[in-house]
Amino acid sequence: MKRFYSGSPRHFHNLMPSFPNLRRSLASALLLLAALTAHAQDNAVMHCQPGPWGRIDYHYIYISVPNSILDAFPMPAPITHWSFADRKADWLRTFLASVGFDQAAVDRLITDPRSAPDEEGIITLYPTEADVLGLSDANRLTLYLELAKYTQNSFFHDPIFIPDNNVDAWLQDSAIPKNVADIIRKLTYHVGDGYFFSDLRLVLKYANSDTQARDWVKSLTRVRGVVANLEVGPSDDLPALERYWSADFHRPDSLPMLDAAAKTPGGSSLDLVHLLPPLPRKLVYSYVTPDIERTGQTPNCHWTSLNFFNYTQQNILLDLKLATSQVLDNYEMVSPPYTFGDVLFFLNAQGDAYHSCVYIADDLVFTKNGENEIMPWLLTTIGDVKQLYSREPNYRIQAFRRKWPEGG
């Protein structure tokens, strides 16, 4: 790895000199309860493949940002705009024509008085609803990938992720009415292995009040996670399970619970949350709280991954250079099969790490998908993480394993 950056839904620094670049609990319980009541159509029970982790089953949940966080954000204005930095009007005319706009539409967009370059040379266009809805799938993708290059286009730079392109499951039991859901479905676009939605401003114009707009925005913050359980009983190989879930006995905190579950007559179903180390156990299914944000920087995926086994959070890991140094000094590169606590880095074509998550078992990971307050810490599937982060072309995953000190 070369360097970290905190990937979009943001960006870590020179990780590997010799490798390609690696660039609380009540509140948590309440958030989990809210998530469990917001179940969706895809809540069927799935089973992990058998392995050293034991017998695990799981089902999906959807979790939305709490009002205490949402209320701190102003609602986006219901006016669609497209900003272009370092682009000239002549280039924009050619580009707009290439994505299907006729000459009259191009003239209207470019000559709109609001579209004059600002003091930084940024040109902002104001398309109509018909302009947006009239784009073909191919032209929408070309346009939105261009808009995603500029941080001024926040909902294109960091789009809303829809797992499996299943709008119905994603929005089930939400506040979004059918006519708006139909618009969202039409405006969803496909990048890599994932499906995304960026036209939040357009759909908010259909809201009848600020309260309704807030309800819709909350619904659109829904993210999919999993609730997973380890089925364990007297017939299971308890020493092997203890070795796996304690990271080869380096973090034995959860073993009393595992031992008690295994010895329960008839067996027991143990929520995997109880088997996580103390810090992720506190964070999972929750959102950033003021005590965590006192550093002035929101925890990102790399902070989350590298703090996994720490008893208390190490905020020096918010510094990308120090986080890179931590990996160089305290981790070693490994190949599959992965084990509990391995850090999976998503590397771009240049070898920079733009996302990371922690391997739990089979296809389950612990992650925070984005450096912002509206993204929770989650147990989820590696498939969902791949869908979200496959917007980066030619990415690959490289795992690193913690090197434990003697007696540590």
N, C-alpha and C positions, 0 to 999 in steps of 0.2 A: 504494500500500500504506500501511497505517497502522502496523501493528506486527507484530513477529515473536512467535511463541511456538512452542515445540518440541512438535509435535503428538504425540498419543497413539500408540503402541506403542513425546509429552509436549509442553510449550509454550514465540516470539521477541518489540522494542517500537517505537513509532511510526516507521514507515519513511518513508512518503511524505507530505510535507506537501501536495502538490498532487494526489496520486493516492489511490485507495482503499488502505487499509492493507497493508503488506508485513511486516505485523507481524514382517616386518618383515623379509631376507627369508627367512630360513630358516623361521621360524615360519609365515610366509604360505605358503611352498611346501608345508610339511607339511599345513597346513589344506586347501589346494587338493587335494593328493593324497587326503586323506580324503574330500573332497567328491566327487571324481571316481570313487572306488570306490563311493560311495553313490548310483549312478545310479538313475533311476526310469523308469517306463513311457513318459513323455513325453520321451524323449531323442532323438527324431527330429531330423534336421538341418533347420533352418529357414533361409530366405534373406531378408536385408534387401532392401528396395526399392533399385534403383540410385540413386546420387546422388553428390555430390562426395566422399563418403567412400570410394568404390570398391565393390568386390564383397565383401560380408560374409556369412558364414554363422555359425550358432550352434546350440547345443543346451543344454537345461536340465541343471542339476545341483541336488542338494540338499545342504545343509551344516548340520551340527549343532554346537552349542556343545561345545568340548573339555572333557574331564574336569577339567582344571586350573582352569577357571572354574566349572564346575558343582559341584565339590566344595566351593567356598567358600560355597555357598548351602544353608541348611537345607531339607530336603524339606517341602513343604506338608503340613499335617495332612489326612488323608483324611476330613474332616468338612465337608460343604457348609454354608455359612452365607451369609446375605444381610443386609447391613447397610444401614440407612437413616438418614441424617443429617437433622436438621431436619424430621422427620416425627413426627406423633403417632399413638398407637395407633388412634384412631378413623379417621384417614385411611388407615392401613394396612389396617384391616378392610375399608373400602370398596374400596381398590385390589386387595387379594387376591381379593375376590369378583369384581371386574371381569376378572381374568385366569383365572377358572375354578375357584377353590377354593370348595368348599361350606362351609356354616356350621360344620360339625364340624371341618374342616381349619383354617379361619380361627381358631376358638377354640383349637385345639391349638397352633398356631404362636404366637399372641399371648400365651397364658397360660403358655407354657413358662417356668419360672423363669429360664432362661438368657437370656430375651428382654427382661428388665427393662432400661429405659434406663440406660446407663452415666453416668459423671459429666459427659460432654460431651453427653448427651441422645441418643446414638446407640442405636438399637434394632437388635438383631441377631437374626434368625430362623434356626431350624435345621430346614430341611425334610428329609423322608425321601427316600430314593432314589425311592420311588413317587411322591412329590410332584413330583420333577424330571422323571421319565420320563413322567408323565401329562399334562404340559402340551401343549396343541396348538401347532402351529407359530406361529400368530398370537399366542397368549397368551405363548408363550416370548419372542417378539420384544418384545412390550410390556413384559414383566417385565425382560428383560435390558437393554433400553435405559434403564429406570429405574435398575437396579443400576449401569449404567455411569457414572452421574452422580457416584458416590461413590468416592473413591480407596480407601476401606476394602475395596472389592470388587475386588481387584487383577486377577483373571482376567476380570472383566466390563469393567472400565475399560480394560484393555489385553488384549483377547482374542487367542487364537491364530488366525492367518490361514491358511486352507486354499486355495491357489490353484486357481481354476476349480472349486471344490467337488469336487475329485477326491481323495477320501480314499485311494483305492487307490494312486494314484501317489505321493501325499504320504508314505504309510506303507510303501511297498514296501521290502523289505530292512531294515525297522526291527525293533525288539524288541517291538512291540505285537502281541499275539495276536489272532486273528480275532474272538473274542467281545468283546474290548475295542474293537477297530476298529468293530464293529457298533454298539456303544453310542455311540462318538464320532460315527459317521455319523448316528445318530438325533438326537443333541443339537446337531448343526450348525445354525446359523441364518443367515439372509440379511439383510444390511444394505447398502443402496446397491447397488454392483456386486460386493460381496465376500461370502464365506462365512467364518463364524467359529465358534470353539469355546471355551467358558468353563468347562466342568465338569471341570477337571483333578482337583479334590479328589474328585469322585465316582468317577472311574475308578481313582484310586490305591488305593481300598479293595479292589480286586481283586488287587493285587500281593501276592505271597507272602512278600516279604522287602524289606528296605531296598535291597539291591542291585538287585532287580528294579524297584522303584519308581524308583530313579535311572536305570536303563536306559530306562524308559518316559518319564520326564521329558526325558531327552536326546533321545529320538526325537521328542517333541512340540515341541522347539525347532527342528526342521528348517525351513529357509527355502529358497525356490527362487531360484536365480540362473542366470546363463548363462555359458558359455565361448564366446567369439566369436573368429573368425579373419578376417583380411583376406587375400583371395586376390589376389596381386599378381604381375605378370610384366612382361617387356619390352614387351608391347603396351599396357600401361596408361599413362595420362597421369600420369607421375611428378611433374612440376611441380605439377599440380593437387592430387594427393594430398599432396604436401609442404605446400602452402599450407593445406589443410584440417586436417591432423593436427598442425600446428605453431601453430594459431590465428593464421593469416596471418603466420607466421614470428616470432611473439612468444615462442614456447616451442619452439625447434628441437631440443630434447634427443634426441628419438626419430628424427630424420631419418637419421642414419647407419644405423640398423637398417632403416628403410624402404628406403633406397637399396640396401643390400646384398640385401634380399629381392627387390626389383624386378629386380635384375640377375642373380639366380640363374638359370642355364639351366633352361628349362622352367617357371620361375615358382616361387613359394613361398607357403606358408600361414603367416601371421604372427599370433600370438596378440595380440589387442588390448591386453592388459596391457602389452606392450612399447611401445605408442603413447601410454600415459597419462603425464601429468607425474609427476615423481619421487615426490611425496607420495602420491597415490592409487595409484600403482604399488606402493608399499610396503604400503598398507593393504588393498587389495582382497582379498576372500575371508578376511580375518582378523578377529579380535576385539580389543576394547580390552585393552591390556597395561598393566602398572603404570607404565611410563614416561610413557604418555599420560595416565594418571589422576592424576598427581602434583598437578594443580591442585585436586583434590578434587571435580571435577565431570566427569561422563562426557560425552565429545563427542556432540553431537547432529547432526541432519541439516543445520542451518544452518552449524555449524562445518565440517562436511564439505564443503558446497557452496562456501562462501566461501574455503576453503583450497585449492581444487582446483588452482589454478595456482601456489600458493606453494611455494617450495623447502623451507621448513621451516614447521612448523605455527605459526600465530599464535593463541595461546590467549586473547588478548583477545576473540576471536570467540565465546567462551563467554558473554560478557556480552551480553545481548540488546540493550541500548541501543547498545553499541559496534558490534555486528554490524549493527544498523539504520543507523547512521551510515556504516558501510563501504559499504553498498549505495547510500545517498543520494549519497555522494561519488564512488564509483568505478565505478558501474554505470549503464547506461541501459536503459530499458524498450524491448523489441523485440517484434515480431510474427513469426509464422512466415514463411518457413522458418527454423528454428533452425540453429545451427552448433555445432561442437565447443566445449564449455566454457560454453555458456549455462546460466544457473541458472533452473530451472523452479520457481516458487513456487506452492504450492497455497493459495489464498485462500478463507476462509470467506465467508459472506454479509455479514459486517461488514467484509470487506477485510483481515482479519488473516491473516498467513502461518503456517499450522500445520504445514507440511512443505515441504521443498525437496529437489531432486535436481539432478544435472548431466546435461545432454544430451550424448550421445556421438555417435550417428549413427542415423538412421532411427527405430526404436522402442526403442533401447537407451539406458539411463541408468546413472549411477553414484550410489549412494545408501547412506545408513545409516538404516534404518527404525526409529527409536526411540532414546531416550536411556537406554539401559541396556546392561549388559555382555554380555547374551546375544544382541544383535543385531549381526551382522557388517557390514562394508562389502562391497558387492556391485556387480557388473555385473548388471543385470536388465532386464526390459522395462518400458516406461512403462505397459503394460497391467496388469502385476502391481501396480505402485505405485498406479495408479488404483483397482484393486480394494480394496487395503488402506485407502486414505485416502478412499474415497467414503462412509465412514460419516458424514462431515460433509456435511449436506444443502446443496444449491445451491452447491457449491464451483466454483471456476474456476481455471485455470492462467494465470499471467502470467510471461513470461520476462524476464530481465535479462541484459545482456551487459557484460562487463568493458570499461572504457575504459582503453586502454593509454596510458601516458605516452610522450612522444617518446623513441624509442630503447629503450623498455622492453618 
